Amino acid sequence: MDIGDDFPPRVDLHTRTMVEGCRLRCPSWKIRLFCRLPQKSACQKLVIDSPFKRTVKYMLTARQQEVLDFIRHRVATRGSAPSLREIMEHFGFSSPATVSSHLDLLEKKGAIRREPGRARNIILPGKTLRRAGLVEIPLYGMIPAGMPAGQEQEADRCISVDPETISLPSSARTFALQVRGDSMIGAGILDRDVVIMELAEPRHRDIVAALIDGETTLKRYLLQKNRPFLRAENPAYKDLIPARELVIQGVLRALVRTVGRS
């Protein structure tokens, strides 16, 4: 069937004159209409195969549009898409599976696409995510994860990290230390691990780099009747109660471990 200049035609999906397998053809367009006979139901699918196929717009439900708007807002304001958990918490969904279901439908409809192997893998068509650049964190030698030891710290090198990977604001004031000792093994911190610390106010049960009575150590910060003290994550070590002073130098934010070290 040849079609003139008046193309594409308006198609009424509820017409009762369509027959299953109807085809319309022209030199540059090809439309296939898949429909059921009138006694069963109205036409169920309209597939457009043309040079302009990628411009076809798909209808979204109200909730899908809200999820898409939230993703767009996060990309525009923070430069990265939200995680599944952030979407779940924002909308009050009961589980990440609900979020995945919405994202699957948005991807099928062409509203988003996702890259495998990434935590924040949502990409808006035509958009390139602005990834935060690597930051250089000074490494100030070793800190005892055992008994405190007096130690002058000097930065001898830097380590490069992606702040997005460790959920660290790019404006955070940070430094790194290499762990010596076994007093924090219960918290998964091993000898020669590198810990990334932030200059921040400690909270109860934070792991901190502390200056206690003039000596440095890495321990858990605890409060008992509003009085602070330090505790190891190894029963072989006693609690450290400050006699004169306790200065918190940094709060643990991330850990770096080299596999296969000797």
N, C-alpha and C positions, 0 to 999 in steps of 0.2 A: 504494500500500500504506500503510495507516494504522498508526501506531505509538503505543502507549499510554505510560504513565508510565515504563516500563522502557526509557529511552533516554538516551544513545546505546547501541545494542547492542554487545556484544563481537563483533568480526569476526575470524575465523580466516583469515589470509591464505593458509594452506596447504590450505584445504578444497578438495576436488575436486568440489564440487557447484555452484560458481559458474559462471555463464555470462557471456560477454562482453556488456558494456553493461547489466548489472543495475542498476536504480535503486530507491532507497528514498526515500519522500517522507513528510513530515509538515508541519503548518502552520508551524513555526518553523525546521525544519532541512531541509537538502537534502544528501544524500550521493550522490556518484557513484562507483561502483566500476568501475575500468577493469582488466580482467584478461584473461589469455589462456586459451584452452581447455586443459583438463588435459593433453592430449597434447603441448603445446608447453612450458609452464612455469607456475609459480605466478603469482598476481596480482602485478603489478609496480608499480602506483601506486595510492595512496589519496588522493583529493583531497577535502578537506572545505570546503564552501562554506556558512558559517553566520554568525550574528551574532557568534560568538566565534572567528572564524578566526584572529585575531592572537595568540591564546593557545596555538595549536598548537605543541608542542615537537618539534624535529627531532633525530634521532639524530646524534651526532658521532663521528667516529673518534677513537681514542686520541690521535693526533697533532694533529688539529684541536682537541681539548679542551685539549691542552698549549699550543697557540698562543693559544687564547682565554684561558686562565688567565694566561699571560704578559702579554697585553694588559691584562687586568683589574688585574693587580698593578702595572703601570707607571702606569695611570691613577690608581689608589688612592694610590700613593706619590709620584708626581711631578706629577700633575695633567694629564698629556698622554699620548697614545698613543705607542708606539714607532714609529720609522720602519721602512721595509722593510729597510734595511741593518742596523739594530739587531736586528730579528727574525732575519735571516739569520745574523748573527754569534752570537746567543744559542743557536740550535739547530744551528749548523754546516751550514746548507744550502749547496749548491754555487753557487747563483746567486739573484738577486732574483726570477727567474721562478718559482722553486719557492715563494717566499713569496707571490707574487701568486696562484698557483694555490690555495694554502690559503685566502687571504683571499677569493678569488672564491667558493669553496665555503661559507665561513662566512657571507658576505653572502647567498648564495642560500638558505641555511638559516635566515636571520633572526637569527643570533647577533650580527652586527655590521652597521653600514652605513657607507658612505664618502661623503665630500663631495668633489666634483671641484674641482681647482684649488688644493689644499692639500697641502703636503709630508707632514704628519702628519694624514691625513684619516680615520682610523678612529674611529668613534663607537660606543659601546655603547648599545643601546636603553635609553631611560629615563635616560641619563646626559648631563649637559652638561659638556663639558670646561672645566676651569678654566684659562683662558689667563692667562699672566703679564702684569701690567700694564706699560705703557711706563715706561722709566726715563729720567731726565734726566741727560745727560752734559755736563759743562762743556767748552766749547770755549776752549782757551787760545791764541788767536791763531794765528800761522804758525810753522812749523818749516822750516828750510832743508833741501831735498833737493838739496844742492850742497855748496859749501864751508861749513864751520861758521861760525856767526855768534853773537856774544854777544847775548843777548836776555832781557829780563825778561818773564815770562809773567803775564798777568792774564786771568781768565775774563771775556769780554765778553758771552757768551750761552751758551745750552745747546741741545743737539739731543736730540730724543726718539727712542728706538729701542725695538724689541721684543727683549728679550734672548733669547727663544726663536729668533727668526729668525737671529741671528748666533751661536747656540750658546754664549751667555755666561751663566754663573751669575748669578742676580740679586744675589748677595752680592759679586760682583767689584768691585774698586775701579778705576774707569776714568776716563779723560779723553780729550778729542779735540783734534786739532791739524789745521790746514790746511797742506797741503804747498806749498812754494815751491821751484821748480827742477825739474831734469830728471835728477838723478843716479840715480833709482830707476825709470826707465822700463822697464828690463829685467824688473822685477818687476811691471809693470802699474800702477805708481803714477805718476800724472801731476800736473803742476802744477795747483794749486788743488783737488786731491782733499782730502777730509777723512778722516783716519785715526783709528780708535778704538783707544786703547792701554789695556793693563791693567798695573797695578802688580804685576809678577810677576818671578820669577827667570828670566833669559834662558837659552835653550839654544843650542847650536851651530846656526848658520844662521837663527836668528830675526831678523826685522826689528825694530829697536829705535829708540826715541828716546833719544839718549845725550847726556850732557854730557862732552865730551872736552877736557881741559885748559882748562876754564872756558867752553867754547862748545858750543852745541847743534846737533844734526844728526839726520837720519833715515837710517840705513844698516843693512846686514846685519851681524850680530854673528858673528864667526868666532873659532875657537880654533886656535892652531898651537903645538904643544908646550906646551899648557896656558896659553899667553899670548894674551890677547884682543886683537883689533883690529877695525876697521870697514872694510867694503868697499861701494862703490857698485855699482849694477846698470847702469852705463854706463861703457864703457871709457875715456871721456874724463877720468875722475876717478881719482886715485891712492888707494891704501889709506891709511887713517888709523891711525897707530900712536901710542898715547898716550905722551907724554913724562913726564907727572906723574900724571895721574889719568884714569880712565874710569868714569863713573857712569851706570848704565842707569836711565833715568827711566820707561820703559814698554816693553811688548812689543806688537807689532801684533796685533790681534784681528779687525778688520774695516775695510772701506773704504766710504766713501759718495761717490758721484759724481753731480753734477748734469748732466743731458744738455742740450745746447743753450745752455750758458753762453757769455757773450761776454767 
